[in-house]
Amino acid sequence: MGKKILKILGVFLLLILIVLIAAPFFLEAKIGDIIKNNVNNNVNATLDFSEANLSLVKSFPNAEVNFKDVVLINKAPFEGDTLFKANNLDLTMGIMQLFKSTGDAIAINDINLEGALVNIVVDKEENASYDIAIASETTTTAEEPTSTDGFSFDLQSYEITNSRIYYTDNSTGIAFKLDDFQHNGTGDLSLATSELDTHTNALISLEMDSVNYLNKNKIKLDALIGIDLNENKYSFLKNEALINQLPLVFDGFVKLNDTSQEVDLTFKTPSSDFKNFLGVIPEIYSKNIENVTTTGDFAVNGNFNGVVDETHIPKFHIELKSDNASFKYPDLPKAVKNVFFDVQIDNKTGIVEDTYVNINKASFMIDEDKFNLTSNITELMGN
């Protein structure tokens, strides 16, 4: 009797194994069509990929779908532009999601993205290439998982590797790039309130009006984010950042409203060497700092508070201070010593034109020559 039971059990397990191996060959085409149709029916863009591969073994008891050479192409007014592409996109979901009909929402648990490019463009008329969502006639409640008509995201984890994020705003002259972007996050995003533990490394570049303020500077960010889908509120609970070697800690929240965003953020440097300040000022001014010798410290702290909408930015206050610092470039005969500065950048109204800079003190010495500066700069955004 025992041998018979073992034989039946063995046959049963063999059948399961055969199904796990054979089923993907029958379901790959179907799941590829479902994903493609769900996306294309919900965005004003066209999704395509070269192939879709399904595995029921790698992530058992879940299913894993791999898409190769994924591309999302814009329609008018950015006809033909590539908004997104990736070498590989892996989606993990429950096996039963594979048996849904075309048009039914698919619940996705994990996302892995490799070799991606996100290319966002804003034209001179302030049209944005990412504004591709087709308005839905249905609404969702906060208690339900984050979803669209085509997908529901019950995410437990996600990872983005070896990717790039580019933002070019032709209306303001701002170009922002993240190269060598590595990012991962874990947390139960199927809940109305949750915590998302994220880790990010990248090379950041920033250009404004043809001036390079950052040029592939290393950044690192470890952030624990509290998510409240009922309030559309995202709180920074425990966060540490590095820009090159300049450390920053910050806390606060961002809240998304229908027509605006509320921002309340504070930040500061816990400690910093003066050389780290040289590493984050525009490359055109700092040149190569690898062999520069420095002494002294540099500190920055500030806050942003207020509403972001079509006419307002957050009110803010930023302080930059250095006390008795010095630096010397190896190819220059003299060092710059006794560097003191106390600078404040303020906006007390939320109107961008009301931003001003107070240079309360800026002084340094080269050999026996001493330089001092105080200034109050207004109308920064004027002509």
NORSUL-V270218 format. One record per backbone hydrogen bond with DSSP energy under -1.0 kcal/mol. CO is the residue of the C=O (numbers start at 1). NH is the residue of the N-H. E is the energy in kcal/mol with one decimal. If there is no record, write none. Layout:
((CO & NH & E) (CO & NH & E))
This chain:
((1 & 5 & -2.2) (2 & 6 & -2.4) (3 & 7 & -2.2) (4 & 8 & -2.6) (5 & 9 & -2.8) (6 & 10 & -2.5) (7 & 11 & -2.5) (8 & 12 & -2.6) (9 & 13 & -2.6) (10 & 14 & -2.2) (11 & 15 & -2.4) (12 & 16 & -2.2) (13 & 17 & -2.3) (14 & 18 & -2.4) (15 & 19 & -2.5) (16 & 20 & -2.7) (17 & 21 & -1.9) (18 & 22 & -3.0) (19 & 23 & -2.9) (22 & 25 & -1.2) (23 & 26 & -1.3) (23 & 27 & -1.9) (24 & 28 & -2.2) (27 & 31 & -2.8) (28 & 32 & -2.2) (29 & 33 & -2.0) (30 & 34 & -2.4) (31 & 35 & -2.4) (32 & 36 & -2.3) (33 & 37 & -2.8) (34 & 38 & -2.6) (35 & 39 & -2.1) (36 & 40 & -2.5) (37 & 41 & -1.9) (39 & 42 & -1.7) (42 & 134 & -2.1) (43 & 45 & -1.4) (44 & 75 & -1.0) (46 & 73 & -2.5) (48 & 71 & -2.6) (51 & 68 & -2.2) (53 & 66 & -3.3) (55 & 64 & -2.6) (57 & 60 & -1.2) (59 & 62 & -2.7) (63 & 93 & -2.5) (64 & 55 & -2.6) (65 & 91 & -2.8) (66 & 53 & -3.0) (67 & 89 & -2.2) (68 & 50 & -2.1) (70 & 86 & -2.3) (71 & 48 & -2.3) (72 & 83 & -2.1) (72 & 84 & -1.5) (73 & 46 & -2.4) (74 & 80 & -2.0) (75 & 78 & -2.0) (78 & 81 & -2.3) (81 & 74 & -3.1) (83 & 119 & -2.3) (84 & 72 & -3.3) (85 & 117 & -2.8) (86 & 70 & -1.8) (87 & 69 & -2.0) (88 & 114 & -2.5) (89 & 67 & -2.8) (90 & 112 & -2.4) (91 & 65 & -3.0) (92 & 109 & -2.9) (92 & 110 & -1.5) (93 & 63 & -3.5) (94 & 97 & -1.8) (95 & 98 & -1.8) (96 & 99 & -1.3) (97 & 100 & -1.2) (101 & 104 & -2.3) (106 & 152 & -2.4) (108 & 154 & -1.2) (109 & 156 & -3.0) (109 & 157 & -1.1) (110 & 92 & -2.5) (111 & 159 & -2.0) (112 & 90 & -3.2) (113 & 161 & -2.6) (114 & 87 & -1.1) (114 & 88 & -1.9) (116 & 164 & -2.2) (117 & 85 & -1.7) (118 & 166 & -3.4) (120 & 168 & -2.4) (121 & 129 & -2.7) (122 & 170 & -3.0) (123 & 126 & -2.1) (127 & 123 & -2.3) (128 & 131 & -1.4) (130 & 132 & -2.2) (132 & 44 & -3.6) (141 & 144 & -1.3) (146 & 153 & -3.6) (150 & 106 & -1.5) (151 & 148 & -3.3) (152 & 108 & -2.5) (155 & 189 & -2.9) (156 & 187 & -2.3) (157 & 111 & -1.3) (158 & 185 & -2.3) (159 & 113 & -2.9) (160 & 183 & -3.1) (161 & 115 & -2.0) (163 & 181 & -3.1) (164 & 118 & -2.4) (165 & 178 & -2.5) (166 & 120 & -3.1) (167 & 176 & -3.2) (168 & 122 & -2.8) (169 & 173 & -1.8) (169 & 174 & -1.1) (173 & 209 & -1.8) (174 & 169 & -3.2) (175 & 207 & -2.8) (176 & 167 & -3.0) (177 & 205 & -2.4) (178 & 165 & -2.4) (179 & 203 & -2.7) (181 & 163 & -1.7) (182 & 201 & -2.6) (183 & 160 & -3.7) (184 & 199 & -2.2) (185 & 158 & -2.2) (186 & 197 & -2.7) (187 & 189 & -1.3) (188 & 191 & -1.3) (192 & 229 & -3.3) (194 & 227 & -3.4) (196 & 225 & -2.9) (197 & 186 & -1.7) (198 & 223 & -1.9) (199 & 184 & -1.9) (200 & 221 & -2.5) (201 & 182 & -3.1) (202 & 219 & -2.6) (203 & 179 & -2.9) (204 & 217 & -2.4) (205 & 177 & -2.5) (206 & 213 & -2.6) (206 & 214 & -1.7) (207 & 175 & -2.6) (208 & 211 & -1.7) (211 & 208 & -2.2) (214 & 206 & -2.3) (217 & 204 & -3.2) (218 & 244 & -4.8) (219 & 202 & -1.9) (220 & 242 & -2.5) (221 & 200 & -2.5) (222 & 240 & -2.2) (223 & 198 & -3.1) (224 & 237 & -2.7) (224 & 238 & -1.1) (225 & 196 & -3.2) (226 & 235 & -2.9) (227 & 194 & -2.3) (228 & 233 & -2.2) (232 & 256 & -2.9) (233 & 228 & -2.6) (234 & 254 & -2.4) (235 & 226 & -3.2) (236 & 252 & -1.1) (238 & 224 & -1.9) (240 & 222 & -2.6) (241 & 248 & -2.7) (242 & 220 & -2.1) (243 & 246 & -2.7) (246 & 243 & -2.3) (248 & 241 & -3.2) (249 & 268 & -2.0) (251 & 266 & -2.6) (252 & 236 & -3.1) (253 & 264 & -2.3) (254 & 234 & -3.0) (255 & 262 & -3.0) (260 & 257 & -2.7) (261 & 308 & -2.9) (262 & 255 & -2.8) (263 & 306 & -2.5) (264 & 253 & -2.2) (265 & 304 & -2.9) (266 & 251 & -1.9) (267 & 302 & -2.5) (268 & 249 & -2.6) (272 & 298 & -1.3) (273 & 276 & -1.4) (274 & 278 & -1.4) (275 & 279 & -1.4) (277 & 280 & -1.3) (282 & 285 & -1.7) (282 & 286 & -2.1) (283 & 287 & -2.6) (289 & 292 & -1.5) (293 & 328 & -2.0) (295 & 326 & -1.9) (296 & 274 & -1.5) (299 & 321 & -2.6) (300 & 269 & -1.8) (301 & 319 & -3.2) (302 & 267 & -2.4) (303 & 317 & -1.9) (304 & 265 & -2.9) (305 & 315 & -2.1) (306 & 263 & -3.0) (308 & 261 & -1.8) (312 & 309 & -1.6) (315 & 305 & -3.2) (316 & 347 & -2.4) (317 & 303 & -1.9) (318 & 345 & -2.6) (319 & 301 & -1.8) (320 & 343 & -2.8) (321 & 299 & -2.6) (322 & 341 & -1.7) (325 & 339 & -3.2) (326 & 295 & -2.1) (327 & 336 & -3.0) (328 & 293 & -2.0) (329 & 332 & -1.7) (336 & 327 & -2.2) (337 & 365 & -2.9) (339 & 325 & -2.3) (340 & 363 & -2.9) (341 & 322 & -2.1) (342 & 360 & -1.6) (342 & 361 & -1.3) (343 & 320 & -2.6) (344 & 358 & -3.0) (345 & 318 & -2.4) (346 & 356 & -2.5) (347 & 316 & -1.8) (350 & 313 & -2.5) (351 & 354 & -2.2) (352 & 355 & -1.3) (355 & 380 & -1.0) (356 & 346 & -2.7) (357 & 377 & -3.1) (358 & 344 & -2.6) (358 & 360 & -1.1) (359 & 375 & -1.8) (361 & 342 & -2.9) (362 & 373 & -1.6) (363 & 340 & -2.6) (364 & 371 & -2.9) (365 & 337 & -3.2) (366 & 369 & -2.2) (369 & 366 & -2.5) (371 & 364 & -1.7) (373 & 362 & -1.0) (375 & 359 & -3.1) (377 & 357 & -2.7) (379 & 382 & -1.2))
